[in-house]
Amino acid sequence: MKQIATIYHILLMASLLALGSCNQFLEDEPTDRIPADEAYNTLSDLQLNALGPIYRNIGGSGDSQGLQGTARGVWDLNTFSTDEAIIPTRGADWYDGGIWQNLFLHRFGNVDFTGDTWNYLFKEVLACNRALERINAFASSHAGEDVRHLRAEARSLRAMFLFYAMDLYGRVPLFTASSPTVQEMKLQDRSVAFRHIVSELQAAEYDLLNERSPRHGEYYGRMTRPVVQFLLAKVLLNAEVYADDDWTDDFRPDGSAMMWTVDGEQMNTWQAVEYYCTKLQDVGYALAEEFGDNFSINNEESPELIFTIPMDIYDYANRFTQQFRSLHYNHAAALGLNAENGPCATIEAMRTFGYGTDGQDFRLFQTYYTDEVYLENTFTPVTLDDGSPLVYYPMEVRLDLSNSLYETTAGARMHKYEIDLAAMSDGQLRRNDIVLFRYADVLLMRCEAMLRDGRAGALADELLNQVRRRVSMDDRTATLESVLEERMLELAWEGWRRNDLIRYGRFTLAYTDRPQLDADVKGYTIVFPIPGETLTACGCAQNPGY
């Protein structure tokens, strides 16, 4: 019993937070203040008290909480370990015991928050299990009530958290109880977890409604059928990675040879990806008229958004730290906000965007602040303390900028989301909903799946160029190379770069200021180490190499 209690303690290291909301479903009436016999009496009770806390924790207000928005969590692991973004050491700032350098260099055993991220994800898996138990108990005592939608929401939520965990750590436990035994906590091979996640998402799909989750209303911020279809496409697109139980042997299974039953039909992996992508088109998802519509203060009505983290300065406690961490102190101060002058784009990102060339991508200045900085709308120059103009120098980025002339100014800074001048908490508590899944990604996933299935041609080209034409860029021929490049141009700072590079076999390669370390050569850094406390509790071995 002591060992079971230890597991339970590990999974609950971060307690569920009571994060307020005016939206009824996302409101939290803490169940520890409600008698158990009153908290789950109706379907509405189940929504509010069983599923509500899980939905609120998709975002977060503290380190390592949430899928995006906060620091030292899922988003940081997927972003600052890649060729897309970097947190340089800037003199006395941003060394933090070397964790950001170690993250960029793939010395993941020396990044202390990998364990906190694991704990966050499995705390939510545990909460999903508890919610399912309560839903099933309600169904047993209320025979006339239909709980299918709620059960499907809980199962698909659990599958989503397992997807992120499996993507980051490779092997994961697949326990389905709120008080798992030691045996239930055993780590499963990645291929087993992968197929389990697909099965759970497929089982939940048709018990969910075709509602638009990002729009205000009853389903705002909730799991709906399109969200699950996006996840199925994303998980299957990475099938060759996830079906590989030995990621250090330089061999992967063939996605074309893997067969899946999808709506009663047999399809190979790439056909299944395309099928789920097409479903999203068929129910009316489309590119927003303007790229920036997806990141505006009032982005809820974008026809492109599939799943978001709800944000508001009064109604939610979720934080968005990306711009807060990235902007120069004086830049934020000129906006009446605050900032930490840290993260920026890599030189590789600037080269992909064509910075300083005739072929510069039009999304560059919508995604980054570069060169001399002016305030939006007024075009007033931002100045440094000595009165000189603030200039960002995108090509002067180094892993360690200490004592450099560009110590505080190197690197293009995150723009992408419209600045909310009404934001609070140093600009972190704002109104732009945080984008998790959107339709531009669907078009690029479908294009890539067709190419991997050997179906290059006019349709694949059209899928790629729909994304490019929206930002007035010239058409290109769709190849795996051009799709990977487009994914950086379109999806920068949205948390997918690590996933993309691993799928393309490029995550472990060297780039500016990041040599290929021996660990990368051996291949084991495509997953993070599993926390030692979990290994001790379940009696399992660490991931290879750590």
N, C-alpha and C positions, 0 to 999 in steps of 0.2 A: 504493500500500500504506500510505503514511503516513496518508492520509485515513481508510482503513478502520480502522486502529489507533486513530485519534482517536475514531471513533464507538464502538468497542469500549470505550475508556477511559471515555467519557462514560456509557455504559450501566452500567458497573461501578464507578462512583464510590464506592458503598457496597458493600463486600464482603459475601458471605453470612456470616451469623453462626452460630456453633455454639451453639445454645440447647438446654439439656439437657431431657430428659423421661424419665419412667419408662414412659410408654406406648410400646410397641415401635415402632409406626409413626412416632411423632413423635420418637424418639430420633435423635441425630445422631452418627454415627461419622464424623468429618471425612474426606472422601474424599481430601484431600491427604495423609493418613497411611496410606491403603490403596492398594496397587498397583492400577493400572487394571484389570489382568486378574483381580483378586479382588473389586472393588467392585460388579460388575454380573453376577455369574455365575448368579444365581437370581432368581425373581420377588420373593422377599423382599428380596434385595439391591437390586433396582430400587426397591421401595417405600421402603426405608430411605435409600438413598444418592442416588437420582435425584429422587424426589418429596418425601422427608422435609424437606430444607432449605426447600423452597418453602412447605410447610404451616406450618412454624415461623415463617416470615417474614410470614404473614398478620397476626400480632401483632408486637410488637417491644418492645425495651427502651431504645431511644434515640430522639431527636428525628427526626421525619419517617419513621419506620419504621412499618409496619403500616397496616391499614385503620381501626383504632380503637385507643384506649387510650393512645397516646403523644401528645406535643405536636408542634406545628408540622408537621402532616401532613394526610392526607386528611380526617380528622374535623374538624380546626380550620378548614380551608378551607370545609367544608360547613356549619359551625355558626356561627362568629363573623363570617361575612359576611352574616348574616341577621337577621331581626327576632326570633329566638328567644333568642339569648344574646350576651353582650358581655363583653369584658375591659376594664374602665375603667382609665384611668390613676389610680393611687391615691397621689398625692404622688410620693415617690421610687420607688415600686413600679409595675411593669407599664407603664412607658413603652417601654422596650426599643427605643430609636431610632425610636419611632412606628409600629412594625409593626402593633400591635393596633388602633390608631386607623385606620391606612391600610386594614387588612383590613375593618373595619366600614364605612368610608366608601367602599369599592370603589376605592381607589387601589392596584390590585393590582400595578402596576409597581414599587411601593415596598415590597412584601412579599417579603422575601428568601428565604423558604422555599418559594415556589412551584416553584422549580427543583429543590429537594431532593425534593419530593414526586414530580415527574416522574421524577427519577432512580430513586427507589425503585420506582415502578410498572414502569418499563421494565427495571430490573434483574431483576424477577421475570418479566417477559415473556421476557427472555433466558434465564433459568433454566428456564422451561417449554420453550423451544425445545431447550435442551441435554438436558433430560429426555426429550423426544420422540425426539431423535436416538439416545439410549442405548436407549430402549425398542425403537425400530425395528431397531437393530443387534442387540439381543438376539433379537428375533423372527426375524431373518434366519438366525441361527446356532442357534436352538432351535425348529425347525419344529413340534414337538409342543406347545409351550407357548402358552397363550391369554393374550395381552397386551391384549385389548380394553378391560378395565376400567382398566388403568393408562394406556393411551393416551387413553381418554376423560377420565380425571381430569386429565391434563396439558393436554388441549385445553380443557376447561372452566375450569381454573384460569387459563390464558392468556386466555380470553375474559372472565373476571371482571376481571382486572387491566386489560385493554383497555377494558372498560366503564367502570371508574372513571376511567381516563385520558381517554377520549372524553367522558365527562360533564364533567370538569373543564376540559379544554383544547380540545375541539372536534375539531381535526385531529390525527391520530396516525399513526405509521408502522405498517405491518402486516407487518413482516418475520417470517419463519418459520425463520430459521437462527440458530445460535448465534454465527456470525461474519458479520453482515450486510454487504452491500456498500453503497456510497453510494446506488445506485439503489434498493435495497431499503429504505433508511432514509428515502426521500422521504415527506413528510407526505401522507396521503390525505384527501380531502374527508370531512366528517363523515358524510354520507349513505352513503358507501362503507364506512366503518368500522362504522357502525350495522348495515348489512345483513350485513357479514362476521361481526360478533359474534353476531347472531341465527342465522346459518347454522352457526357453530361450536357453539353451544349445542344447537341442534337435532340436529346430527350426533352429539354426545356423549350426548344424553339416554338413549337406549335401550341403550347399552353400560354404563350405570351401574346400580347396584342401588337398590332402594327401602328403603335403610337409613336410620336416624335418626342423622344426623351428630353431634348434640349429646350423644349418650349414650355412656357408657364402653363400650369394646369395640374390635373391629377397625377400625371405621369412625369412631371418635371424631375429630372435627375434619376429616374428609375430605369431598371432593366426592362427593355421591350424587345420585340422580335428583331427589329433591325440591328440593335446593339449586339445581339447574339449572332446574327448572320455576319456582321463585321468580324467578330471574334473568331468565328469558324474559318472565315477566309484567311485571317491573320495567322492563326495557329497552323492551318494546313499549308500555307505558303512556306512555312519553316519546317515542313515535315522531314526533310533530309537531315536537318540538324537535330530535331527532337527525337527521331527514331534511332539515333546513333547512341548506343550505350557506352562506347569507348571513343571519346572525342579526341584522344591522343594518338590514334593509330593512322591518321591521315587518310581515312577511308570513310565514306558516307553511303548509306543506302540510296537507291535510285527512286526518286519521287514518282517517276513514270510507272514504276513497277508496283507501287503501293495502290491497292484498290479499296474504295470506300463505297458504302451503300448510302446514297443520298436521295431522299424522297422515293425510295423503292428502286432506284436505278444504280447500276454499277458504273463507277467513274474512277479514273486514275486521279492522283493528287491534284494535278494542275487543272483538270476538268472540273474537279470539285471546287477549287478556289474560284474559278471563273463563274461557276454556277451561283455561288453565294454572292459574288460581286454583282452579278446580273440581277439577282433578286432585289438588291438595294436600288438599282436603277429603276426596276419595274414598279416600285412603290413610290417613286417620285423624287428621290434624292437627286440633286443636281448641283453643279458648281454655283457658288454665289457669283453675282455679277462682278463684284470686285474682290480681289484677294483679301484686302483689309477688312471686309465685312465680317469675316470669321473671327476677328480679334478686336472688334470695336467694343465700346463700352456697353452697347445694347446689341450683343451678337446673338441673342436667343432666337431670332427669327431667320437666321441664315438657313437657306435650303440645303446647305452642305453639311451642317453639323449633325452627327449621329449620337454622340455621347459626350457630355461635358460635366465638369464639377461646378455646381451652382455657386455663384458669388454675389454678394451685396454688402454694402458698408454697414447696414443695420441688421439684416436678417440672418447672416451666416458668419461663422467664425473662421472659415477657411482662409488661408493666407496664400498670396502669390508673391514669392520672394525673388523670382528670376531677375526682374528689372531692378529691384531693390538692391540685390547683391552686385549687379553688373555696372550700373551707371557710376560715373565719377561723382565724388561728393558735391562739387560745385554745380554739376549738371542737375542733379536732383534738387539741390538747394534753390536753384533758379526757378524750379517748378513748384517750390513750396513743399518739397518732399524731403526724404532722406535716402541715403544710399551707402553702400559699402565698398565700391570701387574695386571689384574683383573679377568675376568671370568675363571672358571675351571670346571672340571667334579665333580659330586657329588660322595660320597662314594657308593651310590646305583649303579651308572653307573659303577664304578670300580668293584663292586661285579658281576654285570651282565657280564662284560667282563672277569671275572675270574682272575683279576689282582693278581699276586703273587701265583697262583695255578697251578697245573698240567694241568688243563683244560682251560688255558688262550686262549682266542679267538685270532686268527691271525690278526684280524682287529684292535686290541688294539693299536699297535704301528704305524699303518697307520692313526689312528684317533686321537691319543693323544701323546704328549710328556710326558714321565714319567721318574723318577729316574735321574741319571746323564745325562746331556745334552751335546751332541756333534753336531758339525756342519755337515750337510749333505755333503756327498762326501769326505770331508777331514778328518772326524772323529777327528777333533781338539776339545778338551774339552772346553766348555764355562765356564768362571770363574766369580766369584763375585768380588766386588771391592777390597776385601782383598786378592785376588789371589786363594782362595779356589774354588773347583768345584761348579758349579751351580747344585743343585739337586732339582727336583720337588718331593714332598711327597704326593702322591695321597690320602692316607688314613688319612691325618692330617687336612682335610678340616673341617671348622666350619663356621657358619654364621657370627660370629664376631671373627676375628683372632688377634685383637689388643693385643699387648704385648705378643703374643705367640712366641715361638722359630721359628715357621713356618709362621710368619706374611706375609712375601713376597714370600715364596716358597711352601706353601701348595697347593695341587691340581694339577691334570694332566691338561695340557694345550692343546688347540686346535691345531691339526696338519692337518689332512684330506686333505686340499688343498696344492698342491705343492708350496713351497716358490718361489716367483718370485723375483730374485735378481735385476731385472731391474725395479722393481716397483717404483713408485714415491708417493709423498704425504704420507711419513712415512710408505710406504708399502700398503697403502689402494687403490691406483690407480694401478691396476695390470692387467694381461692378462688372468687369469683363469676366464672363464665365470662362473657365479654363478648358481648353479644347483637348479632349482625349482621342476621339475618333472622328474622322470627317471624310467626305466623299472623294476629295482629290486623292486621298490614299487608296480608296477603292479602285479608282481608275488605274492608278499605277500598279496596284496588286494584280488586277486583271490582265493588264498588259504584260507584266512580268511572267505570270502563269502561262499565258499563251506562248511567249518566247521559250520558256523552259519546256513546253510541250511540243516545240518544233513548229509553231504556227506563226512565224513572222509574216508580215505582209501589211496590207492596207488597213485592216481593222486594228491591229496592234499599233500601227503608226497613228491612227486616229485617236486612240485612247490616250497615248502620250501627248499628242498635240492639242487635245482639248484642254489639258492643264496648261500648256505653254501659251496657247492663244489667249487665254483669259488674262495673261499678263503681257500681251502684245509681243511675245517672243516668236522668232521664226520657227517653222516646222522642222522637225528632225526625223530621221529614220529610227524606229524603235529597235534597239539592241539591249542586251542585258547591261552593257556599259552605260548607254545613254539613260536607261531607266534608273540605275543607281545614282547617276549624277543628278537627275531630275528630282529624286527623292531628297537629296540634300538641299537643292534649291527651293523646293516647295515645302518641305517638312522640317526645316532647320529649327532647333530648339523645341521640338514637340515630343522628344523622348524616344525616337525610333532608330537613332543612328547606330547604336551598338547592335541591335537586332539585325539591321540591314547588313552591316559589315561582316558579322558572323555568317549570315546566310550566303554571302558572296565570297567567303573565305579570305577576307582582308583585315579582319579585326586584329590579327597578331602581327601584321607587317609594320615596318618602320616608317616613320614620317617625321617632319620637322621637330627636332628636339625630343624625339622619342625613338631610341634605338630598339631594335628587335632583341629583347632579352632572351636568355636561355629558356625561361619559362614559356615564352611565346613560341619558341622553336619547338618545344615539346608539346605544345597545343593545349595545355591544361588551363590556360587563363581565359578560355571562352566561357567558363563558369566561375563563380565566386566560391570561396570556402564556406562550408557549413559551420555554424557556431559550435564551439566545443561543448557548451552545455547541452545542446541537443544531442550531440554524438554520445556524450556520457550517459544521458538519460535513456537513449534508445539502443545503445550498444552497437552502433554502426561505425564503419570506417569513414574517414574523411575523404573528400573528393581527391582524385589523383593529383600529386604534385605539391599539395599543401601540408 
